[in-house]
């Protein structure tokens, strides 16, 4: 349409660098985003052969601060110790915290990332609203 209500004046695509908080030896480290108005869609691909962190599993560097509750899908290939538990991402500022829910009890806990825990083709994709 030609009316002001139909005008798309805020569209952006780009890349960003997702990272583990205390560094890692990355084999894949890629983040892409598309922002349309206040909606941001991200894709993250991370893999590492070693890392310097042994606490909560979190990924830093989202391109825009989420407003509200993001919706993410998480795919992992090779991460051990999670078993049949479900992944639940939460955000604070520009950081994604990964939590796990026990498949039987539903109880939720922060996922611990052990030092030198290696993985392959770890991916997150999702969308969220932002005020930016």
C-alpha positions as CSV (number, residue, x, y, z in Angstrom):
1,X,0.0,0.0,0.0
2,X,0.9,3.6,-0.2
3,X,-0.5,4.8,3.1
4,X,1.7,5.7,6.1
5,X,0.3,2.7,8.0
6,X,1.6,0.3,5.3
7,X,5.1,1.8,5.1
8,X,8.0,-0.5,6.1
9,X,10.6,2.0,7.3
10,X,12.6,-0.1,9.7
11,X,14.3,-3.2,8.2
12,X,17.8,-4.3,9.0
13,X,19.9,-7.5,8.4
14,X,23.3,-8.1,9.9
15,X,25.8,-10.4,11.7
16,X,27.0,-10.5,15.3
17,X,29.4,-12.5,17.3
18,X,27.9,-14.7,19.9
19,X,30.3,-15.8,22.6
20,X,30.7,-17.8,25.8
21,X,31.4,-15.5,28.7
22,X,35.0,-16.5,29.5
23,X,36.1,-17.3,26.0
24,X,36.6,-20.5,24.0
25,X,38.5,-22.1,21.2
26,X,35.7,-21.8,18.6
27,X,35.4,-24.0,15.6
28,X,32.1,-22.2,14.6
29,X,31.1,-18.7,15.9
30,X,28.3,-17.1,13.9
31,X,25.3,-15.0,14.6
32,X,22.9,-13.5,12.1
33,X,19.8,-11.3,12.6
34,X,16.9,-9.7,10.7
35,X,15.1,-6.8,12.4
36,X,11.7,-5.7,11.1
37,X,10.2,-2.9,13.2
38,X,10.5,-4.1,16.7
39,X,10.7,-7.8,15.8
40,X,14.2,-9.4,15.8
41,X,14.9,-12.9,14.4
42,X,18.3,-14.4,15.3
43,X,20.2,-17.5,14.4
44,X,23.3,-18.7,16.3
45,X,25.8,-21.4,15.4
46,X,28.4,-22.2,18.0
47,X,30.9,-25.0,18.3
48,X,34.1,-25.1,20.4
49,X,36.9,-27.5,21.2
50,X,37.5,-26.0,24.6
51,X,36.2,-23.2,26.8
52,X,37.3,-21.2,29.8
53,X,34.0,-21.4,31.7
54,X,32.7,-23.8,34.2
55,X,29.5,-22.2,35.5
56,X,26.1,-21.3,34.0
57,X,25.8,-21.9,30.3
58,X,25.1,-18.5,28.7
59,X,25.7,-16.9,25.4
60,X,26.5,-13.2,25.2
61,X,26.1,-10.6,22.5
62,X,22.5,-10.5,21.3
63,X,22.3,-7.7,18.7
64,X,19.3,-6.0,20.5
65,X,18.0,-6.2,24.0
66,X,14.8,-8.3,24.2
67,X,11.6,-6.7,25.5
68,X,9.4,-9.3,27.1
69,X,9.8,-13.1,26.6
70,X,11.7,-14.3,23.6
71,X,10.8,-17.6,21.8
72,X,13.8,-19.7,20.9
73,X,14.4,-23.2,19.5
74,X,17.6,-25.0,20.5
75,X,19.3,-27.7,18.6
76,X,22.4,-29.5,19.9
77,X,24.4,-32.3,18.5
78,X,27.1,-33.7,20.7
79,X,26.4,-31.9,24.0
80,X,26.6,-34.5,26.7
81,X,25.0,-34.6,30.2
82,X,21.6,-33.2,29.1
83,X,19.9,-36.5,28.2
84,X,16.2,-36.3,27.8
85,X,15.9,-32.9,29.5
86,X,14.4,-30.0,27.7
87,X,16.2,-26.7,27.1
88,X,14.6,-23.5,28.2
89,X,16.4,-20.2,27.2
90,X,16.0,-17.1,29.3
91,X,17.4,-13.6,28.6
92,X,18.8,-10.8,30.7
93,X,20.0,-7.8,28.7
94,X,21.8,-9.1,25.6
95,X,22.6,-12.5,27.2
96,X,20.8,-15.9,26.7
97,X,20.9,-18.2,29.8
98,X,20.2,-21.8,29.1
99,X,18.2,-23.8,31.6
100,X,17.1,-27.4,31.5
101,X,13.8,-28.9,32.6
102,X,13.7,-32.5,33.7
103,X,11.5,-34.4,31.3
104,X,9.8,-36.3,34.1
105,X,9.5,-33.8,37.0
106,X,9.5,-30.5,35.0
107,X,11.9,-28.9,37.5
108,X,14.1,-26.3,36.0
109,X,17.8,-25.7,36.7
110,X,20.6,-23.7,35.1
111,X,22.7,-25.8,32.7
112,X,26.3,-26.0,33.8
113,X,28.9,-25.8,31.1
114,X,32.0,-27.7,32.2
115,X,35.5,-26.5,31.3
116,X,36.6,-28.1,28.0
117,X,33.1,-29.4,27.3
118,X,33.1,-29.8,23.6
119,X,30.1,-29.9,21.3
120,X,29.3,-29.8,17.6
121,X,26.7,-27.8,15.6
122,X,25.1,-26.1,18.6
123,X,22.3,-23.9,17.2
124,X,19.7,-21.5,18.5
125,X,17.1,-19.8,16.4
126,X,14.3,-17.6,17.5
127,X,12.5,-14.3,17.6
128,X,11.9,-11.6,20.1
129,X,10.6,-8.0,20.5
130,X,12.8,-5.1,21.2
131,X,12.5,-1.4,22.1
132,X,15.5,-0.5,19.9
